[in-house]
Amino acid sequence: MRVMKWSMIALAVSAGTTQFAMASSQDDAKGFVEDSTLTSKTRMLYMNRDFRNGAGNIAKPGGGFKSGYREDWGLSELLNYQSGFTQGTIGVGVDAFAMGTVRLDGGAGRQGNGLFATKSDGSPEDTQSKIGGAVKFRLSDTVLKYGNQFVASPVFSTDDSRLLPEVATGTLITSKEIKGLELSAGRFTALSSQTGMARDSINGPGQPGLTAANIAGATYQFTDNFVGGVAASDVDDYFKKQYINLNYTLPIADSQALNFDFNGYRTSSQGQELAGDVDNKIWSLAAAYSLGAHKFTIAHQRSTGDSAYYYGVDGGGTIFLANSVQYSDFNAKDEQSWQGRYDLNMASYGVPGLSFMARYVRGDNISTNNGEGKEHEFDFETKYVLQEGPAKDLSFRLRSAIYRTTSNNGNDVNDVRVIAEYPLNIL
């Protein structure tokens, strides 16, 4: 596997210096300081989950339980610095980040939404912080980065669904030597969770974490409207995973288009099988029709094999599937699910920055110890982004999910999130 990864990179570099030769990114390097950027992202998140059947009880200080109700509210700040590359044949640079959270509300009797870590007395942390960085090298249009980083591969993806993102530690090579083709290969040896400030905290204290994950991927833009990608991972003592994506857009008129998006995974356990006996194939196909301000989507997703689709130790975002929605992923053993979705962009009606989304997903045929299981979820979302003024790009977002199931121990949930986010370019 490692030989294949390096040979793919070598092939791209070789091709980029022959008939595909053209001005590279490194040729245009202005310097370490001159190309530097510094951004900040401030996020405020209020989140509550009401487990309607009292599931997931949370212990309260002094004894007793708060029946199934979880409520948290916090503020986070993420500063991200990216230097430029030094001039010359091989450019050198660094990336660095500093991030932290402050708890605004949510006691020991109500915590459990994944916003804050838990102290030894059972109460949530009041503040948390973390810093990290990576060194990077660029030759032509190939970049090697080593250190702490955020990753967005379909087989290894750091999650950013709460206050702070997960952070991976390792090496990643990305090559864009051939126009339309992007190759990547990497090895990661640690992954910190969204609330775990330690270097390798993805599975919590006392639990086996990430041993090592080797990944490789390729994406190619066949035409302006058709792109395809493949990726694979080998997570030591957990599993091997393969992924494929095909995405095609068919323009119909100036304001109309059809889009088809196919995603598929195959996962097989290996070694010590720290995630259990995993044997799963899962795929989804979504078709979206855009008509001016409106978009209508239908999707089907199907899981087969001897287990459910497994992810997490390879990043909480490693599920690039159509029916992975706000609360459920609809990825249970043998599950089949359908989705209907509607999006509305209010810019066409004179309110730029305002959008709405509603979707319904229903899954059945779930294999459980008690027979067939079923689940369904209704999501509603609205978002507004300021278009101008001193607070330009400040966004407000409301997300609501109503989830019901006959399996999963009857964990019916109402999930509400209110998110305010302000990105700022400092340099």
HUFENRA-V774462 format. One line per field, one symbol per residue. ss: DSSP state (2 for helix, 1 for strand, 0 for the rest). phi: phi as a letter, one per 20 degrees, with the letter a starting at -180 (. if undefined). A space follows every 10 residues. Layout:
ss=???
phi=???
//
This chain:
ss=0222222222 2222220000 0000022200 0000001111 1111111111 1000000110 0000110011 1111111111 1100000001 1111111111 1111100000 0000000100 0001001111 1111111110 0111111110 0110011000 0000001111 1111100000 1111111111 1100000000 0000000000 0011111111 1000011111 1111100011 1111111111 1110011111 1111111110 0000000011 1111111111 1001111111 1111100000 0100100000 0000000000 0000011111 1111122220 0001111111 1111111100 1111111111 1111100000 0000111111 1111100222 0011111111 1111100
phi=.fffgfffff ffffffddfe gagefffefe pgefefcccc cdcdcdbccd ffdmfmgdfd gnoncefmdc bcbbccccdc dcffdffpfd ecbccbbcba cceeaoeffc fpenecfdff enefffbbbb caabdccccl ddddccpebe ccefdacfec ecfcefcddr ccdcccfdgn dcdbbabcdb beffdeeffc cfdnfmdfef eacdcbabcc efbfdcccbc bbccegmdad ccbcccccdd fdbgdcadcc cdcbccccfb lflfeneebb cbbbcdccdd cmedbdccbc cbdcoebffd bpfdofdebe cfeedfdddl cffmfccccc bcdcdfffdn cfndbcbcbc cccbmfecfd ofdcbbbddc bcbcdfebnf dgnfcccdcc cddcbddlmm ffcdcccccd ccebeed
//
